[in-house]
Amino acid sequence: MEQSTKTWKLRNEYVRGSFKEAPVVDKVIEKRLRWYSHVQRRPEDHMAKNALNLPTTERKRGRPPGSLLTTVQKDLNEKDLNKALATNRPL
């Protein structure tokens, strides 16, 4: 008797490993850092560069609101990169 597709239980890690695909979280961080690098090469008065400091989330009382810049800085620290290296454009 054949198993139906509803009974197949393949874990995401197995599927990603089969296709040699990186986890989604790593892909999101990579795209965010690539965008940050692009924005840093813009002029200082550019709208996207000003948007880095806009609050994106509300936090509890006493904590400053989170912004895209704080998220990018956290990603840079996790990946052991500095700002100069992140804005360096490969040739």
C-alpha positions as protocol buffer text, in pm:
chain_id: "A"
residue {
  index: 1
  type: MET
  ca { x: 0 y: 0 z: 0 }
}
residue {
  index: 2
  type: GLU
  ca { x: 132 y: 342 z: -96 }
}
residue {
  index: 3
  type: GLN
  ca { x: 154 y: 635 z: 140 }
}
residue {
  index: 4
  type: SER
  ca { x: -45 y: 941 z: 52 }
}
residue {
  index: 5
  type: THR
  ca { x: 127 y: 1278 z: 26 }
}
residue {
  index: 6
  type: LYS
  ca { x: -44 y: 1391 z: 346 }
}
residue {
  index: 7
  type: THR
  ca { x: 150 y: 1136 z: 548 }
}
residue {
  index: 8
  type: TRP
  ca { x: 490 y: 1239 z: 413 }
}
residue {
  index: 9
  type: LYS
  ca { x: 680 y: 1421 z: 682 }
}
residue {
  index: 10
  type: LEU
  ca { x: 999 y: 1576 z: 549 }
}
residue {
  index: 11
  type: ARG
  ca { x: 1174 y: 1824 z: 773 }
}
residue {
  index: 12
  type: ASN
  ca { x: 1272 y: 2161 z: 625 }
}
residue {
  index: 13
  type: GLU
  ca { x: 1635 y: 2101 z: 718 }
}
residue {
  index: 14
  type: TYR
  ca { x: 1637 y: 1782 z: 510 }
}
residue {
  index: 15
  type: VAL
  ca { x: 1486 y: 1954 z: 208 }
}
residue {
  index: 16
  type: ARG
  ca { x: 1725 y: 2252 z: 233 }
}
residue {
  index: 17
  type: GLY
  ca { x: 2019 y: 2015 z: 274 }
}
residue {
  index: 18
  type: SER
  ca { x: 1914 y: 1820 z: -33 }
}
residue {
  index: 19
  type: PHE
  ca { x: 1913 y: 2134 z: -245 }
}
residue {
  index: 20
  type: LYS
  ca { x: 2211 y: 2296 z: -69 }
}
residue {
  index: 21
  type: GLU
  ca { x: 1995 y: 2597 z: 22 }
}
residue {
  index: 22
  type: ALA
  ca { x: 2073 y: 2833 z: 310 }
}
residue {
  index: 23
  type: PRO
  ca { x: 1818 y: 2894 z: 587 }
}
residue {
  index: 24
  type: VAL
  ca { x: 1566 y: 3172 z: 524 }
}
residue {
  index: 25
  type: VAL
  ca { x: 1695 y: 3381 z: 816 }
}
residue {
  index: 26
  type: ASP
  ca { x: 2044 y: 3389 z: 665 }
}
residue {
  index: 27
  type: LYS
  ca { x: 1903 y: 3493 z: 328 }
}
residue {
  index: 28
  type: VAL
  ca { x: 1707 y: 3780 z: 487 }
}
residue {
  index: 29
  type: ILE
  ca { x: 2017 y: 3905 z: 672 }
}
residue {
  index: 30
  type: GLU
  ca { x: 2222 y: 3883 z: 352 }
}
residue {
  index: 31
  type: LYS
  ca { x: 1966 y: 4085 z: 155 }
}
residue {
  index: 32
  type: ARG
  ca { x: 1935 y: 4343 z: 436 }
}
residue {
  index: 33
  type: LEU
  ca { x: 2313 y: 4394 z: 451 }
}
residue {
  index: 34
  type: ARG
  ca { x: 2332 y: 4420 z: 72 }
}
residue {
  index: 35
  type: TRP
  ca { x: 2061 y: 4689 z: 78 }
}
residue {
  index: 36
  type: TYR
  ca { x: 2242 y: 4870 z: 363 }
}
residue {
  index: 37
  type: SER
  ca { x: 2561 y: 4871 z: 158 }
}
residue {
  index: 38
  type: HIS
  ca { x: 2372 y: 5020 z: -136 }
}
residue {
  index: 39
  type: VAL
  ca { x: 2213 y: 5292 z: 80 }
}
residue {
  index: 40
  type: GLN
  ca { x: 2545 y: 5389 z: 241 }
}
residue {
  index: 41
  type: ARG
  ca { x: 2685 y: 5482 z: -102 }
}
residue {
  index: 42
  type: ARG
  ca { x: 2399 y: 5731 z: -152 }
}
residue {
  index: 43
  type: PRO
  ca { x: 2433 y: 6105 z: -81 }
}
residue {
  index: 44
  type: GLU
  ca { x: 2369 y: 6214 z: 278 }
}
residue {
  index: 45
  type: ASP
  ca { x: 2040 y: 6389 z: 192 }
}
residue {
  index: 46
  type: HIS
  ca { x: 1890 y: 6089 z: 8 }
}
residue {
  index: 47
  type: MET
  ca { x: 1548 y: 5973 z: 130 }
}
residue {
  index: 48
  type: ALA
  ca { x: 1654 y: 5609 z: 182 }
}
residue {
  index: 49
  type: LYS
  ca { x: 1950 y: 5713 z: 396 }
}
residue {
  index: 50
  type: ASN
  ca { x: 1724 y: 5928 z: 612 }
}
residue {
  index: 51
  type: ALA
  ca { x: 1479 y: 5638 z: 647 }
}
residue {
  index: 52
  type: LEU
  ca { x: 1742 y: 5425 z: 826 }
}
residue {
  index: 53
  type: ASN
  ca { x: 1677 y: 5614 z: 1150 }
}
residue {
  index: 54
  type: LEU
  ca { x: 1297 y: 5602 z: 1140 }
}
residue {
  index: 55
  type: PRO
  ca { x: 1148 y: 5382 z: 1412 }
}
residue {
  index: 56
  type: THR
  ca { x: 1009 y: 5055 z: 1279 }
}
residue {
  index: 57
  type: THR
  ca { x: 881 y: 4899 z: 1602 }
}
residue {
  index: 58
  type: GLU
  ca { x: 733 y: 5020 z: 1924 }
}
residue {
  index: 59
  type: ARG
  ca { x: 885 y: 4891 z: 2244 }
}
residue {
  index: 60
  type: LYS
  ca { x: 785 y: 4886 z: 2606 }
}
residue {
  index: 61
  type: ARG
  ca { x: 814 y: 5193 z: 2822 }
}
residue {
  index: 62
  type: GLY
  ca { x: 1172 y: 5305 z: 2883 }
}
residue {
  index: 63
  type: ARG
  ca { x: 1328 y: 5148 z: 2575 }
}
residue {
  index: 64
  type: PRO
  ca { x: 1394 y: 5350 z: 2261 }
}
residue {
  index: 65
  type: PRO
  ca { x: 1202 y: 5243 z: 1951 }
}
residue {
  index: 66
  type: GLY
  ca { x: 1384 y: 5006 z: 1718 }
}
residue {
  index: 67
  type: SER
  ca { x: 1493 y: 5125 z: 1377 }
}
residue {
  index: 68
  type: LEU
  ca { x: 1629 y: 4959 z: 1067 }
}
residue {
  index: 69
  type: LEU
  ca { x: 1972 y: 5093 z: 1154 }
}
residue {
  index: 70
  type: THR
  ca { x: 1973 y: 4914 z: 1491 }
}
residue {
  index: 71
  type: THR
  ca { x: 1872 y: 4591 z: 1317 }
}
residue {
  index: 72
  type: VAL
  ca { x: 2151 y: 4629 z: 1061 }
}
residue {
  index: 73
  type: GLN
  ca { x: 2404 y: 4703 z: 1335 }
}
residue {
  index: 74
  type: LYS
  ca { x: 2293 y: 4387 z: 1516 }
}
residue {
  index: 75
  type: ASP
  ca { x: 2337 y: 4188 z: 1193 }
}
residue {
  index: 76
  type: LEU
  ca { x: 2685 y: 4336 z: 1141 }
}
residue {
  index: 77
  type: ASN
  ca { x: 2783 y: 4233 z: 1494 }
}
residue {
  index: 78
  type: GLU
  ca { x: 2648 y: 3879 z: 1446 }
}
residue {
  index: 79
  type: LYS
  ca { x: 2842 y: 3836 z: 1122 }
}
residue {
  index: 80
  type: ASP
  ca { x: 3158 y: 4000 z: 1267 }
}
residue {
  index: 81
  type: LEU
  ca { x: 3161 y: 4275 z: 1004 }
}
residue {
  index: 82
  type: ASN
  ca { x: 3236 y: 4641 z: 1045 }
}
residue {
  index: 83
  type: LYS
  ca { x: 3065 y: 4931 z: 868 }
}
residue {
  index: 84
  type: ALA
  ca { x: 3356 y: 4991 z: 629 }
}
residue {
  index: 85
  type: LEU
  ca { x: 3362 y: 4628 z: 520 }
}
residue {
  index: 86
  type: ALA
  ca { x: 2985 y: 4622 z: 472 }
}
residue {
  index: 87
  type: THR
  ca { x: 2994 y: 4926 z: 244 }
}
residue {
  index: 88
  type: ASN
  ca { x: 3291 y: 4800 z: 43 }
}
residue {
  index: 89
  type: ARG
  ca { x: 3164 y: 4721 z: -303 }
}
residue {
  index: 90
  type: PRO
  ca { x: 3320 y: 4420 z: -475 }
}
residue {
  index: 91
  type: LEU
  ca { x: 3455 y: 4485 z: -822 }
}
